Amino acid sequence: MGIRWQDGYSSEVRLFLVIDGERIPLSHVSDRNIMLRNRREIPSGTEAEIVIVVDGQEETHRVFLPNGAIENEDMLSYF
């Protein structure tokens, strides 16, 4: 769960890209891009799910990665 501070609250947030059951950690998610925490190759045309977990509440979004990722890229576009 999140962390309570004297002047507020910080949510615990975890982000993943799931491909064929493998959870790949993400560092950022925007409306059309994701950033991998660790660079790796992902084939173009891959179907996946973005999983966003905030304070234990999980939300999943099915996505398509038209361009995939090459090993020296960490930013991927999706729709």
C-alpha positions in Angstrom: 0.0 0.0 0.0 0.9 3.6 -0.2 2.9 5.6 2.4 1.3 8.2 4.7 3.3 11.3 5.4 2.5 14.1 7.9 1.7 16.3 4.9 0.1 13.9 2.5 0.1 10.4 1.0 2.2 8.7 -1.7 0.5 5.9 -3.6 2.4 2.7 -4.5 2.4 2.4 -8.3 3.7 -0.5 -10.3 3.7 -0.6 -14.2 4.2 -3.7 -16.3 3.9 -4.8 -19.9 2.7 -8.4 -20.2 3.7 -10.4 -23.2 2.9 -14.1 -23.3 2.5 -14.2 -19.5 5.9 -12.5 -18.9 5.7 -9.3 -16.8 8.1 -6.7 -18.1 8.7 -3.7 -15.8 7.9 -0.3 -17.2 9.1 3.1 -15.9 6.5 5.3 -17.6 3.2 5.1 -19.4 1.5 7.9 -21.4 -1.5 7.9 -23.7 0.5 6.5 -26.7 4.0 5.5 -25.4 5.5 3.3 -22.8 9.1 3.3 -21.5 10.7 0.0 -20.6 12.6 -0.1 -17.3 15.3 -2.3 -18.9 15.9 -2.3 -22.7 15.1 -5.4 -24.6 14.0 -6.6 -28.0 10.3 -6.9 -28.7 9.1 -7.9 -32.2 7.0 -5.5 -34.2 3.3 -6.4 -34.3 3.3 -7.7 -30.8 0.0 -7.8 -28.8 0.4 -7.2 -25.1 -1.3 -5.8 -22.0 -0.3 -2.8 -20.0 -0.9 -3.5 -16.3 -1.1 -0.5 -13.9 -1.3 -1.3 -10.2 -2.1 1.6 -7.8 -2.2 0.7 -4.1 -3.1 -2.9 -5.0 -5.8 -2.1 -7.4 -5.0 -3.5 -10.8 -6.1 -2.1 -14.2 -5.3 -3.9 -17.5 -5.3 -2.5 -21.0 -4.8 -4.6 -24.2 -2.5 -2.9 -26.6 -0.7 -3.4 -30.0 2.9 -2.6 -30.4 3.2 -1.8 -34.2 7.0 -1.1 -34.1 8.1 -3.3 -31.2 11.5 -2.4 -29.7 15.1 -3.0 -30.5 17.7 -3.6 -27.8 19.0 0.0 -27.8 15.5 1.6 -27.5 13.4 1.9 -24.3 10.5 4.0 -25.7 7.7 2.1 -27.5 4.5 3.4 -29.2 1.3 1.5 -28.8 -2.4 1.7 -29.6 
